[in-house]
Amino acid sequence: MDARRGRTVVDLFCGAGGMGLGFRAQGFNLVWAADAFPAAVETYKKNMGGHIEEIKLDWNTVLPSSDIIIGGPPCQGFSSAGLRKPGDARNTLVAVFAYLVERHRPRAFVFENVEGFLTGEGGRWVTDLLAPLVKAGYCIHLRKVNAANYGVPQHRKRVLAIGGLGWDPGFPEATHRATGAPGADLVAGNLPWCDSVMQALAGLPPAADDPETAAVSDHCSRPPNEMDRLRFEALGVGQIMKDIPEELWHETYRRRAFRRVMDGTPTERRGGAPSGLRRLEPNLPSKAITSGATSEFVHPTAHRNLTLRECARLQTFPDDFEFAGTQAQRALLIGNAVPPRFANAIAAHLTRAFREVINRRSDPGLKSFVPTNSTGMSPALQKAVEAVESRYRTLTRSQQLLLFADAKTAQAGQDQ
């Protein structure tokens, strides 16, 4: 294949355009994008161009020809941050994504989603993605990664799948090391450290009280009321609401905290552990930015919540990237976005793969499957892993961990 080809991209479920922004920075040509959320479409048009349609993607959608299809179907049905809803119709969009790739047969695809994708419905969503694509001839790598290991200043665990049609595209190597979250420090060697929260926020002016006076768009924070001021002043670095006096707890936090242990709520419907408020640590990457970050995360040194622009900074969006919609819609777009810096690392890897290995044919299949880099797994993840490994020929998790350990040993020897 001519090294100059392989540069056209279709972006499905594009959201604000974070993944497309990362690919565009690597010289890829975005020819078409689609999303059903009006605020996402407006945001994309503002920043990325008019090659987007407001459309609900389904089995009958016809895509333009492209070399790569990228995307991440909506994750609300299986995100660990909210209620898990078996049978949620949004989950079937994983199968729609796989079918559209199968039907249009691009040279490569990239799929990104939340870590709960691995365990939803006992691994069914993984099968929805893999089954049609392996059958269509794709060589696929599917792994859980931390975006911090790709230079994003937050611990954001995501599932990433990359496939090549009849060729093995490999998988993006980590570009950074990080600490402050389980598994992050397994990537070491001589890689540069990921930026901390304060490094990511450096250069921003003080947050404005009024959006009309903000020097940078979305960089404003209303002065706290008296109770919030007391909460902020009580929160030490890295602390969460349970670490401050109980009389300062939010009532919603109190109900959630006690509901989890007293009302018999099934485990699979409890969602994530409530934190209520969390003061970020200045010298570490942030916790994962979600749509609730502006109400849950407290600035490392100022007695206020994060601004939307600070959340966008931690997601690695440039300051001139403008988000459309209401305050809540902009928060949702930022929290759901693929960090452009993460996408840039993926795109850079594919650029090299198109140049170096696309002409080397390979049998289709699941080439690697790394659901975790740690030695332990939850029962739900163990069940999903067994289902996937029993269906696809791939290295077992123990074999992959052994190879990972050997690579670390070799790297350590090079560093000495």
QUIUR-V783710 format. One record per helix or strand of 3 or more residues. SS is the DSSP state (h for helix, s for strand). FROM is the first residue (numbers start at 1). TO is the last residue. If there is no record, write none. Layout:
SS/FROM/TO
SS/FROM/TO
This chain:
s/8/12
h/18/25
s/29/35
h/38/48
s/52/54
s/68/71
h/89/104
s/108/114
h/115/118
h/120/135
s/138/146
h/147/150
s/157/165
h/184/186
h/197/201
h/211/213
h/226/234
h/241/243
h/246/248
h/251/262
h/267/269
h/293/296
h/308/314
h/327/336
h/340/356
s/365/370
h/379/391
h/397/415
